[in-house]
Amino acid sequence: MNRLAILLLASFALASCGKSQAPGPAPAAATPVRTAIVESVDVGNAVRSVGVLAPRDEFRLSFKVGGVIDSIAVDAGDAVRKGQVLALIKRAEVDAAVAQASEATEKARRDLERGQRLRADEVATEEQVQDLTTAYNVARANLEAARFNARFARIEAPGDGVVLQKLAEANELVQAGQPVLVLGGTGAGWIVRTALADRDAVRVNVGDVARVAFDAFPGREFAGKVTRVGSSADPLTGTFEVEIDVAPDGARFVRGLVAKVSLDISDGDAAGIRTVVPVTAIVEANGAVATVYLLDAQAGVARRRQVTVGPLVGDRVIVTAGLAAGDRVVTDGAAWLADGKPVHVVGQQG
């Protein structure tokens, strides 16, 4: 009986001990992330873009007075010489205006002479003679204006060039100042206009050397130089216009050729073999000091790492200290990590 009591007490004790054991902590959930391999690449000291060829000087030519076009002697693509007559307006109205102003001036002259004789005979007053003098001067000014307008009832080439656009035809009615022809002056050379994103525009300076290639001239490369960098962004595209002076070097340039531009920028700090990571790997930055998360594949966790960064190169950033080629850094999902947090790699960038 005593032995049975002892066995029962031992069983209850074991059962009680089994129930009192608390469960261990549940494992932390792994954060899904994407990673990228840290690379050492040859960072070229160049900016590449696409642009369009155009004459440096473009003239939108029009008549000084409105009227009906009599004739246009050129078409788009024609080469012209300085002083060549390109278009004429029908002169009936213009010549009539000159004749009217001429007759008015002659009448004002006769009236003034008559008034001066009457003043000499003390028949007219000094005030009347002054009024006649004013009327004569006004008539002469009107005549000069009519003759000036008549001189510009024709369009002449302001310099050697090529007709880029023909915007009107003979017998069309045009208003004063309405463009009729667009002329590209070839005497001032040719330029390529291209648009750069802000990260590239700030690296380009006037005087930087450019290499330009055209599909129209396969196998050839043309020397160029940056002559203007836009100081404000285009409100629609957010890009900055850059103009590059390019020499034809014997080629027959025409407006509108598509150019492939490679700009050799003057700041050489980024050139050479450099360690780079995607910009998306940077979670914090303060000047040259930044933070990334390094993948510890053996432990299955992310390690917070402070690094030193340099300039941007496209969608990557140069790392000058803190990482080595072959390391894997977290890109997507890095913003939700902490040092030592478990991660689950779901993909790799690049």
C-alpha positions in Angstrom: 0.0 0.0 0.0 2.8 2.4 0.8 4.6 1.4 -2.3 1.5 2.1 -4.5 1.1 5.5 -2.9 4.6 6.4 -3.6 4.2 5.4 -7.3 1.1 7.5 -7.7 2.8 10.5 -6.2 5.7 10.1 -8.5 3.4 10.0 -11.6 1.5 13.2 -10.5 4.9 14.9 -10.0 6.1 14.0 -13.5 2.8 15.1 -15.1 3.0 18.4 -13.2 6.5 18.9 -14.4 5.5 18.2 -18.0 2.7 20.8 -17.9 4.8 23.5 -16.4 7.3 23.7 -19.3 6.8 26.9 -21.3 7.1 26.8 -25.1 10.3 28.4 -26.7 10.1 31.7 -28.7 8.8 31.4 -32.2 11.4 32.0 -35.0 11.2 35.6 -36.5 9.6 35.8 -40.0 12.1 36.3 -42.8 11.7 39.5 -44.9 11.6 38.8 -48.7 14.3 40.8 -50.5 16.1 41.1 -53.8 19.8 41.5 -53.9 22.5 42.7 -56.3 26.2 41.7 -56.6 28.7 44.4 -56.0 30.8 44.9 -59.1 34.1 46.4 -60.2 33.6 48.0 -63.6 35.4 50.3 -65.9 33.5 53.6 -65.5 34.0 55.5 -68.8 34.4 59.2 -68.5 31.6 60.0 -71.0 28.0 60.9 -71.4 26.0 59.4 -74.3 22.9 60.8 -75.9 21.0 61.2 -79.2 20.5 64.5 -80.9 19.4 66.2 -84.2 21.6 68.1 -86.6 20.7 71.7 -87.6 22.3 74.8 -89.1 23.6 77.1 -86.4 21.7 80.0 -87.9 18.1 79.6 -88.9 16.1 82.5 -90.4 12.3 82.7 -90.5 11.8 85.0 -93.5 8.7 87.1 -94.1 7.4 90.2 -95.9 7.3 93.5 -94.1 3.8 94.2 -95.4 0.8 91.9 -95.9 -0.6 91.0 -99.3 -0.9 88.4 -102.0 2.3 86.4 -102.9 3.3 87.0 -106.5 6.0 84.3 -106.7 8.4 82.1 -104.7 11.5 81.2 -106.6 12.8 78.4 -104.4 11.8 75.1 -102.9 12.8 73.2 -99.7 16.3 71.9 -100.1 17.5 74.6 -102.6 20.9 76.2 -101.9 20.8 80.0 -102.1 23.3 82.8 -102.1 23.4 86.0 -100.1 21.2 88.7 -101.7 19.3 86.3 -103.9 15.6 87.2 -104.4 13.5 84.3 -102.9 9.9 85.6 -103.0 7.9 88.6 -104.2 4.6 90.1 -103.1 2.1 91.6 -105.7 3.1 95.2 -105.8 -0.1 96.9 -106.8 -1.1 97.8 -103.3 2.4 98.6 -102.2 3.1 100.8 -105.3 -0.2 102.6 -104.8 0.7 103.4 -101.2 4.0 104.9 -102.4 2.3 106.9 -105.1 -0.3 108.2 -102.6 2.4 109.2 -100.1 4.4 110.9 -102.9 1.4 113.0 -104.0 0.6 114.0 -100.4 4.2 115.1 -100.0 4.2 117.1 -103.2 1.0 118.8 -102.1 2.4 119.6 -98.7 5.5 121.1 -100.3 3.4 123.4 -102.5 1.2 124.5 -99.6 4.3 125.3 -97.6 5.8 127.4 -100.4 2.5 129.2 -100.9 2.3 129.9 -97.2 5.8 131.2 -97.0 5.1 133.7 -99.9 1.9 134.8 -98.1 3.9 135.3 -94.9 6.4 137.4 -96.8 3.5 139.6 -97.9 2.2 139.6 -94.3 -1.0 137.9 -95.5 -0.4 134.6 -93.6 0.6 134.4 -89.9 3.7 132.7 -88.6 1.5 130.1 -86.9 0.0 129.1 -90.2 3.4 128.7 -91.8 4.6 126.5 -88.9 1.5 124.3 -89.3 2.2 124.0 -93.0 5.9 123.1 -92.2 4.7 120.4 -89.8 2.3 119.0 -92.4 5.1 118.8 -95.0 7.4 117.0 -92.6 4.7 114.5 -91.7 4.1 113.8 -95.4 7.8 113.3 -96.1 8.0 110.8 -93.2 5.0 108.9 -94.5 6.6 108.7 -97.9 9.8 107.3 -96.4 7.8 104.7 -94.6 5.9 103.7 -97.8 9.2 103.4 -99.7 10.7 101.3 -96.9 7.8 98.9 -96.9 8.1 98.7 -100.7 11.7 97.7 -100.4 10.7 94.8 -98.2 7.8 93.6 -100.4 10.4 91.0 -101.5 12.4 88.4 -99.6 16.1 88.2 -100.1 18.5 85.7 -98.7 20.4 87.3 -95.7 23.3 85.0 -96.3 24.4 81.8 -98.0 22.4 78.8 -96.9 19.8 76.2 -97.7 16.0 76.5 -97.7 14.7 74.3 -94.9 11.0 74.9 -95.2 8.6 76.5 -97.6 5.6 77.6 -95.6 3.5 79.3 -98.3 2.7 79.2 -102.0 2.1 81.8 -104.8 -1.2 83.6 -104.7 -1.7 83.0 -101.0 -2.6 85.9 -98.8 -0.2 86.5 -96.0 -0.1 88.9 -93.1 2.8 91.2 -92.4 5.5 89.2 -90.5 4.0 85.8 -91.3 6.9 83.4 -92.1 7.0 82.3 -95.7 10.4 80.5 -95.8 12.8 79.1 -93.2 16.4 79.4 -94.3 19.4 77.7 -92.7 22.6 79.7 -92.9 25.5 77.4 -93.7 28.2 80.1 -93.2 28.0 79.8 -89.4 28.4 76.0 -89.3 26.3 73.2 -87.9 25.2 72.1 -84.5 23.7 69.1 -82.9 21.0 69.8 -80.3 20.6 67.1 -77.7 18.7 66.8 -74.4 20.3 65.5 -71.2 18.9 64.4 -67.8 19.9 66.6 -64.9 22.4 64.1 -63.5 24.3 64.3 -66.8 23.8 67.9 -67.6 25.6 69.0 -64.4 28.7 67.1 -65.5 28.9 68.7 -68.9 30.6 72.0 -69.5 31.1 74.4 -72.4 34.3 73.3 -74.2 33.9 69.6 -73.5 35.0 67.4 -76.5 32.3 65.4 -78.2 32.3 62.6 -80.8 29.4 62.5 -83.1 28.2 59.7 -85.4 25.4 59.6 -88.0 23.7 56.5 -89.5 23.8 58.5 -92.8 27.6 58.2 -92.7 28.4 54.7 -91.4 31.9 54.2 -90.1 32.6 57.9 -89.8 33.0 59.9 -86.6 32.9 63.7 -86.5 34.7 65.9 -84.0 32.5 68.3 -81.9 32.6 70.7 -79.0 30.0 71.7 -76.5 29.1 75.4 -77.1 26.0 75.8 -74.9 24.5 74.0 -71.9 20.9 75.0 -71.0 20.5 76.8 -67.7 16.9 75.7 -67.1 15.0 72.4 -67.7 12.4 72.0 -70.4 9.0 72.2 -68.5 7.6 69.3 -70.4 10.5 66.8 -70.4 12.6 68.0 -67.5 15.7 67.7 -69.6 18.4 70.3 -70.4 19.3 71.3 -74.0 22.9 71.0 -75.0 24.3 72.4 -78.3 27.4 70.8 -79.8 29.3 72.5 -82.7 30.2 69.8 -85.3 32.3 70.2 -88.4 31.1 68.5 -91.7 34.7 67.5 -92.6 33.6 67.2 -96.3 30.3 65.4 -95.6 27.1 66.8 -97.1 25.2 67.8 -93.9 21.4 68.3 -94.1 19.0 69.4 -91.4 17.4 66.7 -89.3 20.0 64.0 -89.4 19.9 61.9 -86.2 23.2 62.0 -84.3 24.7 59.7 -81.7 26.7 61.8 -79.3 29.5 60.8 -76.9 30.6 63.6 -74.6 34.0 63.4 -73.0 33.3 65.3 -69.8 36.0 67.3 -68.1 35.6 66.0 -64.5 37.7 62.8 -64.5 37.1 61.8 -60.8 34.8 58.9 -61.8 36.9 57.4 -64.6 38.7 54.0 -64.3 37.9 50.8 -62.5 35.5 51.5 -59.7 33.3 49.5 -57.3 29.6 50.2 -57.9 26.3 49.2 -56.5 22.7 50.1 -57.6 21.4 53.3 -56.2 18.4 51.3 -54.8 20.8 49.6 -52.4 21.4 53.0 -50.5 19.0 53.3 -47.6 20.5 56.3 -45.9 23.0 58.9 -47.0 24.7 62.0 -45.5 27.2 63.5 -47.9 29.8 60.8 -48.8 28.7 58.5 -46.0 25.9 56.0 -46.7 24.3 52.9 -45.4 23.6 49.6 -47.2 22.5 46.1 -46.0 25.0 43.3 -46.8 23.6 39.8 -47.2 25.1 37.2 -44.8 24.1 34.2 -46.8 25.4 31.7 -44.3 23.4 33.1 -41.4 20.4 34.0 -43.6 20.4 37.6 -42.2 21.1 41.2 -43.4 24.0 43.0 -41.9 23.9 46.8 -41.7 27.1 48.3 -43.3 28.3 51.9 -43.5 30.1 52.8 -46.7 31.7 55.7 -48.4 30.2 56.7 -51.8 31.3 58.8 -54.8 29.6 60.1 -57.9 26.6 58.6 -59.6 27.2 56.7 -62.8 23.8 56.2 -64.5 21.6 54.2 -62.1 24.6 53.1 -60.0 26.8 54.8 -57.4 30.5 54.4 -56.9 31.5 53.0 -53.5 35.0 54.0 -52.5 35.2 52.1 -49.1 33.2 49.5 -47.2 32.4 47.0 -49.9 34.3 44.6 -52.2 33.5 43.1 -55.5 31.4 40.0 -55.1 29.5 41.1 -52.0 25.8 40.9 -52.2 23.7 43.9 -51.1 20.0 44.2 -50.6 18.1 46.4 -53.1 14.4 45.8 -53.0 13.2 45.5 -49.4 16.1 47.2 -47.8 14.0 50.0 -46.3 12.2 47.5 -44.0 15.4 45.8 -42.6 17.3 46.1 -39.3 20.8 44.8 -38.5 20.7 41.0 -38.1 17.1 40.6 -39.4 16.4 37.3 -41.2 15.8 37.7 -44.9 14.5 35.5 -47.7 16.1 36.2 -51.1 13.4 36.1 -53.8 15.5 37.4 -56.7 18.6 39.2 -57.9 18.9 42.5 -59.7 20.8 42.7 -62.9 
